[in-house]
Amino acid sequence: MQDVFKQTDIGLIPEDWDFEMLGSHCSVFSGFGFKSGEFSKSGVPVIKIGDLQNGRVILSEDTSRISKDY
């Protein structure tokens, strides 16, 4: 079976995928510098440039997080 693609604003994607802006699903803040002491092992993930790999956001147990109360 051959993959079928469709053209979108971001280029070709598989026909059965949808394209939506990330901001429609979460809040996106850019350029804010957290102090290392503000990170925790649980809470809201803080996506750093190192978490972006091959066009994907890669979350792991090593992903920096910040308290929901922050």
C-alpha positions as CSV (number, residue, x, y, z in Angstrom):
1,M,0.0,0.0,0.0
2,Q,1.4,3.4,-1.0
3,D,1.1,6.4,1.4
4,V,-1.2,9.2,0.2
5,F,-0.3,12.8,1.1
6,K,-2.0,16.1,1.1
7,Q,-0.6,19.6,0.7
8,T,-1.0,21.9,3.7
9,D,0.4,25.3,4.9
10,I,3.4,23.4,6.4
11,G,3.9,21.1,3.4
12,L,3.0,17.6,2.6
13,I,1.5,15.5,5.4
14,P,-0.2,12.0,5.4
15,E,-3.8,12.3,4.1
16,D,-5.3,11.0,7.4
17,W,-3.4,13.6,9.5
18,D,-4.8,17.0,10.5
19,F,-2.8,20.3,10.8
20,E,-3.6,22.6,13.7
21,M,-1.7,25.4,15.4
22,L,-0.1,24.4,18.7
23,G,-1.5,27.5,20.4
24,S,-5.0,26.1,19.9
25,H,-4.2,23.3,22.3
26,C,-1.9,25.0,24.9
27,S,-0.4,28.2,25.9
28,V,2.9,29.1,24.3
29,F,5.4,31.5,25.8
30,S,8.7,32.3,24.2
31,G,11.9,33.6,25.6
32,F,11.3,33.3,29.4
33,G,14.3,32.3,31.4
34,F,13.5,30.2,34.5
35,K,16.0,29.9,37.3
36,S,17.4,26.4,37.7
37,G,16.0,26.3,41.3
38,E,12.4,26.8,39.9
39,F,12.4,23.5,38.1
40,S,10.9,20.3,39.6
41,K,10.5,16.7,38.8
42,S,6.7,17.1,38.4
43,G,4.4,19.7,37.0
44,V,4.0,21.5,33.7
45,P,6.6,20.6,31.0
46,V,8.9,23.4,29.9
47,I,9.8,22.7,26.3
48,K,13.5,23.7,25.6
49,I,15.3,23.7,22.3
50,G,16.8,20.4,23.2
51,D,13.3,18.8,23.4
52,L,12.8,19.6,19.7
53,Q,14.2,16.8,17.6
54,N,13.5,16.0,13.9
55,G,10.4,18.3,13.9
56,R,8.9,16.7,17.0
57,V,8.6,17.6,20.7
58,I,10.3,14.8,22.7
59,L,9.2,14.6,26.3
60,S,10.9,12.3,28.7
61,E,11.5,11.9,32.5
62,D,14.4,14.3,32.0
63,T,12.2,17.1,30.5
64,S,12.3,20.2,32.7
65,R,9.1,20.9,34.6
66,I,7.7,23.8,36.6
67,S,5.1,23.8,39.4
68,K,1.5,24.3,38.2
69,D,1.4,27.0,40.9
70,Y,4.1,29.1,39.2
